Amino acid sequence: MPRIREVIHLIAQLGGFLARKGDGEPDVKSLWLSIQRWRDFVSGVEHMREIRHVM
């Protein structure tokens, strides 16, 4: 089971956080960008499901 810190680092990597040894903790901007990327992904999946039902 990953620790919460590890999960935050994994999520922040979607927003550009590199998670190198000396980088410290992710900032708000990288977490925000990660959330936006997740929203885009979910929107795309929903769109593909709608298209599949139409065909």
C-alpha positions as CSV (number, residue, x, y, z in Angstrom):
1,M,0.0,0.0,0.0
2,P,1.6,3.3,-1.0
3,R,1.9,6.1,1.5
4,I,-0.1,9.3,0.9
5,R,3.2,11.2,0.0
6,E,3.9,8.7,-2.7
7,V,0.4,9.0,-4.1
8,I,0.6,12.8,-4.2
9,H,4.0,12.5,-6.0
10,L,2.5,10.1,-8.6
11,I,-0.5,12.4,-9.2
12,A,1.7,15.5,-9.4
13,Q,3.8,13.8,-12.1
14,L,0.9,14.2,-14.5
15,G,1.2,18.0,-14.0
16,G,5.0,18.1,-14.7
17,F,6.5,17.3,-11.3
18,L,9.6,15.3,-12.0
19,A,10.0,13.7,-8.5
20,R,13.7,13.8,-8.5
21,K,15.6,13.3,-5.3
22,G,16.3,17.0,-4.7
23,D,13.0,18.4,-6.0
24,G,11.2,18.5,-2.7
25,E,7.4,18.4,-2.5
26,P,5.2,19.1,-5.5
27,D,3.7,22.6,-5.7
28,V,0.1,23.6,-6.1
29,K,0.6,24.3,-9.8
30,S,1.7,20.8,-10.7
31,L,-1.2,19.3,-8.7
32,W,-3.7,21.7,-10.4
33,L,-2.3,20.7,-13.8
34,S,-2.6,17.1,-12.8
35,I,-6.3,17.5,-11.9
36,Q,-6.9,19.2,-15.2
37,R,-5.3,16.4,-17.1
38,W,-7.4,13.8,-15.2
39,R,-10.5,15.8,-16.1
40,D,-9.5,15.8,-19.8
41,F,-8.9,12.0,-19.7
42,V,-12.3,11.4,-18.0
43,S,-14.0,13.6,-20.6
44,G,-12.4,11.7,-23.4
45,V,-13.5,8.4,-22.0
46,E,-17.0,9.6,-21.6
47,H,-17.0,10.9,-25.2
48,M,-15.7,7.6,-26.5
49,R,-18.5,5.7,-24.6
50,E,-21.1,8.0,-26.2
51,I,-19.7,7.4,-29.6
52,R,-19.7,3.6,-29.1
53,H,-23.4,3.7,-28.2
54,V,-24.2,5.6,-31.3
55,M,-22.5,3.2,-33.7
